[in-house]
Amino acid sequence: MSLVTPAEHPFAVFVRILGKGKRGARDLTREEAREAMGMLLDGKAEETQLGAFLMLLRHKEESAEELAGFTEAVRDRLNAPAIAVDIDWPTYAGKKRHLPWYLLAAKCLARNGVRIFMHGGGAHTAGRMYTEQQLELLDIPRCESWADVSAALERGNLAFMPLGAWMPRLQHMINQRNILGLRSPIHSLARILNPLGARCGLQSIFHPGYQANHREASRLLGDTSIVIKGEGGEIEVNPDGVAHLYGTQAGEFWDEDWPALSPQRHVKPAQLDAQHLLAVWKGAEDAYGELAVVATMALALRGLGQPRDAAFTQAREFWAQRNLSI
């Protein structure tokens, strides 16, 4: 038995701020969030503290200031070279109701000169179809370094790099999902990071009420971004419903509602077959899929400054004139 009171761990203060009870707990300030995430990324917290911190954040629900502070800590540690990117495209959710039509949208945009950096966190939830699983099928380069990303963008304007290759500590936090039993706020944070400072960061936040929070975090960071409630949590416009765009540019907010593109909802496929993506690219018909592809391309073009109608016109032209070979 020790008779000397042990010193408190430096990270304990952040757990205490979040977990002190209904009356004592509060949000972290932006600077506190930056410091806390920095300690986590630098391996200066215990695993028990990491789990407690992530779950307390999830229970409380992360604030825009916290997300901005976390992002700043990540960006401080990136060591990424200057690589010109038009669209930052985080893809962390996976699809379970519909195919990942957004991949065809990204592919088509890239074929037309739009430089896109995609990043994801792996197949962390059973029963979902993830971007990483379709890269080879759709000939999307998987990169393991920033040099690989630069080379892929120069070759074909599209690159994917797993989160674990450029921020492994964040990937470790995402991997806690099956240990803790719940997704953590890191799944949300990854959507905001925009590690290469793209002209526009697209974000998909599925749960209502979180979209405006993410937009505010991007505004605090000085980023240009569009946040939507994407189909299945991915950056994909659902053509069967109204799409609300939460935009921010130059420190200002803007909002748009895009009407449904179909007079009636399409029937959900009985099963998902990724080969069907390839077939549709090569000319097979799919009413839902093609509407989703065009609308998602229009979303990206809107993020690059085109008005809605012009963005849709351009997207339809891109899709109609695509080279049918992957």
C-alpha positions in Angstrom: 0.0 0.0 0.0 1.4 3.4 -1.0 1.2 6.2 1.5 2.0 8.8 -1.2 -0.8 10.2 -3.2 0.0 9.6 -6.9 0.0 12.6 -9.3 -3.0 13.0 -11.5 -2.5 12.0 -15.1 -2.3 15.2 -17.3 -5.2 13.9 -19.5 -7.5 13.3 -16.6 -8.6 17.0 -16.6 -10.3 16.5 -20.0 -12.2 13.4 -18.9 -13.3 15.3 -15.8 -14.6 18.3 -17.8 -16.8 16.0 -19.9 -17.9 13.6 -17.1 -18.4 15.7 -14.0 -22.2 15.2 -14.0 -25.2 17.0 -15.2 -24.4 20.2 -13.4 -20.6 20.1 -13.5 -19.9 18.8 -17.1 -19.4 21.2 -19.9 -18.1 21.4 -23.5 -14.4 21.7 -24.1 -13.2 25.0 -25.4 -11.7 25.0 -28.8 -8.2 25.3 -27.3 -8.9 22.5 -24.8 -10.2 20.3 -27.6 -7.0 21.0 -29.6 -4.8 20.1 -26.6 -6.8 17.0 -25.7 -6.7 15.6 -29.3 -3.1 16.4 -29.5 -2.3 14.3 -26.5 -4.4 11.4 -27.9 -2.6 11.6 -31.3 0.8 11.8 -29.6 0.1 8.7 -27.4 0.1 10.7 -24.2 -3.2 9.2 -22.8 -4.0 5.8 -21.5 -6.3 3.5 -23.4 -8.9 3.7 -20.6 -8.8 7.4 -20.9 -9.3 7.2 -24.6 -12.4 5.0 -24.2 -13.9 7.2 -21.5 -13.2 10.4 -23.5 -14.8 9.1 -26.7 -17.9 7.8 -25.0 -18.4 10.9 -22.9 -18.2 13.0 -26.0 -20.7 10.8 -27.8 -23.1 11.0 -24.9 -22.8 14.7 -24.6 -22.6 15.3 -28.4 -19.6 17.1 -29.7 -19.8 20.9 -30.2 -18.6 22.8 -33.3 -15.8 24.4 -31.2 -14.7 20.9 -30.1 -14.7 19.6 -33.7 -12.7 22.7 -34.9 -10.2 22.2 -32.1 -9.8 18.5 -32.8 -9.3 19.2 -36.5 -6.6 21.8 -35.8 -4.7 19.2 -33.7 -4.9 16.7 -36.6 -3.8 19.3 -39.1 -0.9 20.3 -36.9 0.5 16.8 -37.2 -0.2 16.0 -40.9 3.1 16.8 -42.5 1.4 16.6 -45.9 3.0 18.3 -48.9 1.1 21.0 -50.9 -1.1 19.0 -53.3 -3.8 20.8 -55.3 -7.2 19.3 -54.7 -10.6 20.5 -55.8 -12.9 18.2 -53.7 -12.2 16.5 -50.4 -14.4 13.4 -50.3 -14.5 11.6 -46.9 -16.1 8.2 -47.2 -16.6 6.5 -43.8 -20.1 5.2 -43.5 -20.6 2.4 -46.0 -23.8 1.6 -47.8 -26.5 -1.0 -47.0 -29.7 0.1 -48.7 -28.3 1.1 -52.1 -25.1 0.7 -54.0 -22.3 3.2 -53.6 -23.3 5.3 -56.6 -21.2 8.1 -55.4 -18.1 6.2 -56.6 -19.3 6.5 -60.2 -19.9 10.2 -59.6 -16.4 10.7 -58.3 -15.0 8.7 -61.2 -17.0 10.7 -63.8 -16.0 14.0 -62.3 -12.3 13.0 -62.3 -12.5 12.0 -65.9 -13.6 15.6 -66.5 -10.7 17.3 -64.7 -12.0 17.6 -61.2 -9.2 16.6 -58.7 -10.7 14.5 -55.9 -9.1 13.2 -52.8 -11.1 10.4 -51.1 -10.3 8.9 -47.6 -12.0 6.3 -45.5 -11.7 4.3 -42.3 -12.2 0.7 -43.4 -15.0 -1.8 -43.1 -15.8 -1.3 -39.4 -19.5 -2.3 -39.4 -20.9 -5.6 -40.6 -23.5 -5.6 -43.4 -22.2 -2.5 -45.2 -20.5 -2.0 -48.5 -17.4 0.2 -48.2 -15.4 2.3 -50.7 -12.3 0.4 -49.9 -13.9 -2.9 -51.1 -14.7 -1.4 -54.6 -11.4 0.3 -55.5 -10.0 -2.5 -57.6 -13.3 -3.1 -59.4 -13.6 0.6 -60.4 -9.9 1.2 -61.0 -9.6 3.8 -58.3 -6.0 4.1 -57.0 -5.4 3.1 -53.4 -2.5 5.2 -52.1 -0.3 4.5 -49.1 1.6 7.8 -49.0 1.2 11.5 -50.0 3.6 10.9 -52.8 1.3 8.1 -54.1 -1.7 10.6 -53.8 0.2 13.3 -55.8 1.1 10.8 -58.5 -2.5 9.4 -58.7 -4.0 12.8 -59.0 -1.6 13.7 -61.8 -2.4 10.6 -63.7 -6.2 10.5 -63.3 -7.5 13.3 -60.9 -8.7 10.7 -58.3 -6.9 9.2 -55.3 -8.0 7.2 -52.3 -5.9 6.9 -49.1 -7.0 5.0 -46.0 -7.0 7.1 -42.8 -4.6 4.6 -41.3 -1.9 5.6 -43.8 -1.9 9.3 -43.0 -3.3 9.5 -39.4 -3.0 6.0 -37.8 -3.9 7.2 -34.3 -7.3 8.3 -35.6 -7.8 5.0 -37.3 -7.0 3.3 -33.9 -9.8 5.4 -32.4 -12.3 4.4 -35.1 -11.3 0.8 -34.5 -12.6 1.1 -30.9 -16.1 0.9 -32.4 -16.3 -2.9 -31.9 -14.7 -2.7 -28.5 -16.9 0.0 -27.1 -20.0 -1.1 -29.0 -20.8 2.3 -30.4 -19.4 4.6 -33.0 -17.4 7.5 -31.6 -17.2 11.1 -32.6 -14.1 10.3 -34.6 -16.4 9.1 -37.4 -17.8 12.6 -37.5 -14.4 14.3 -37.1 -12.9 12.5 -40.1 -15.5 14.1 -42.4 -14.3 17.6 -41.4 -10.5 17.1 -41.6 -10.0 18.2 -45.3 -6.3 17.3 -44.9 -5.1 18.8 -48.2 -7.0 22.0 -48.0 -9.3 21.2 -51.0 -11.2 24.0 -52.6 -14.4 22.5 -51.2 -14.9 19.8 -48.6 -18.0 17.7 -49.0 -19.5 16.1 -45.9 -22.4 13.7 -45.3 -23.9 13.6 -41.9 -26.9 11.2 -41.6 -28.4 12.0 -38.3 -30.7 15.1 -38.2 -29.5 18.1 -36.3 -25.8 17.4 -36.8 -25.5 19.0 -40.2 -25.5 22.6 -39.0 -23.0 21.7 -36.3 -20.6 20.4 -38.9 -21.0 23.4 -41.1 -20.3 25.7 -38.1 -17.1 23.7 -37.4 -16.0 24.2 -41.0 -16.8 27.9 -40.9 -14.7 28.2 -37.7 -11.8 26.6 -39.6 -12.2 28.9 -42.6 -13.1 26.1 -45.0 -15.5 26.1 -47.9 -17.8 23.1 -47.4 -21.2 21.6 -48.2 -22.9 19.3 -45.6 -25.8 17.1 -46.6 -27.8 14.2 -45.1 -26.3 11.8 -47.7 -27.9 8.5 -48.5 -26.7 5.9 -46.0 -24.3 8.4 -44.5 -22.1 8.7 -47.6 -21.8 11.8 -49.9 -24.5 10.8 -52.3 -27.7 12.7 -53.1 -30.8 10.6 -52.7 -32.9 11.4 -55.8 -36.1 10.3 -54.1 -36.2 13.1 -51.5 -35.5 16.7 -50.9 -31.8 17.4 -50.3 -30.9 20.3 -48.0 -27.5 21.8 -48.6 -25.8 23.4 -45.6 -23.0 25.5 -47.2 -20.3 27.8 -45.9 -17.8 29.9 -47.8 -15.6 32.8 -46.7 -17.0 32.7 -43.2 -20.7 33.0 -44.3 -23.5 30.5 -44.3 -25.8 29.6 -47.2 -28.7 27.1 -47.6 -30.4 25.5 -50.5 -33.2 22.9 -50.9 -33.0 20.7 -54.0 -36.3 19.0 -54.9 -36.7 15.3 -55.4 -35.7 14.2 -58.9 -38.3 11.5 -59.1 -42.1 11.8 -58.7 -42.2 8.5 -56.8 -39.7 6.6 -54.7 -37.8 3.8 -56.3 -37.9 0.3 -55.0 -34.9 -0.6 -52.9 -32.8 -3.5 -54.5 -33.2 -6.9 -52.9 -29.5 -7.3 -52.7 -26.4 -5.2 -53.5 -24.1 -6.5 -56.3 -21.1 -4.2 -56.9 -20.8 -5.6 -60.4 -24.0 -3.7 -61.2 -22.0 -0.4 -60.8 -19.6 -1.5 -63.5 -22.6 -2.5 -65.8 -24.3 0.9 -65.4 -21.0 2.7 -66.1 -20.8 0.6 -69.3 -24.3 1.5 -70.4 -26.8 -0.7 -68.5 -29.8 1.3 -67.3 -30.7 2.0 -63.6 -33.1 4.9 -63.1 -32.3 5.4 -59.4 -28.5 4.9 -59.8 -28.1 7.3 -62.7 -30.2 10.0 -61.0 -28.0 9.6 -57.9 -24.8 9.8 -59.9 -25.9 13.0 -61.7 -27.2 14.7 -58.6 -24.0 13.8 -56.6 -21.8 15.2 -59.4 -24.0 18.4 -59.4 -23.4 18.6 -55.6 -19.6 18.6 -56.1 -19.9 21.2 -58.9 -22.1 23.4 -56.7 -19.3 23.2 -54.1 -16.9 24.5 -56.8 -19.0 27.5 -57.4 -21.5 26.6 -60.1 -25.2 27.5 -59.5 -27.6 24.6 -59.1 -29.0 24.6 -62.6 -25.7 25.0 -64.3 -24.2 22.2 -62.1 -27.0 19.8 -63.1 -26.6 20.6 -66.8 -22.8 20.1 -66.6 -23.3 16.8 -64.6 -25.7 15.4 -67.1 -23.3 16.2 -69.9 -20.4 14.5 -68.1 -22.5 11.4 -67.6 -23.9 11.2 -71.1 -20.4 11.7 -72.7 -18.5 9.4 -70.4 -16.0 6.9 -71.8 -17.8 3.6 -71.2 -14.5 1.8 -70.3 -13.5 2.0 -66.7 
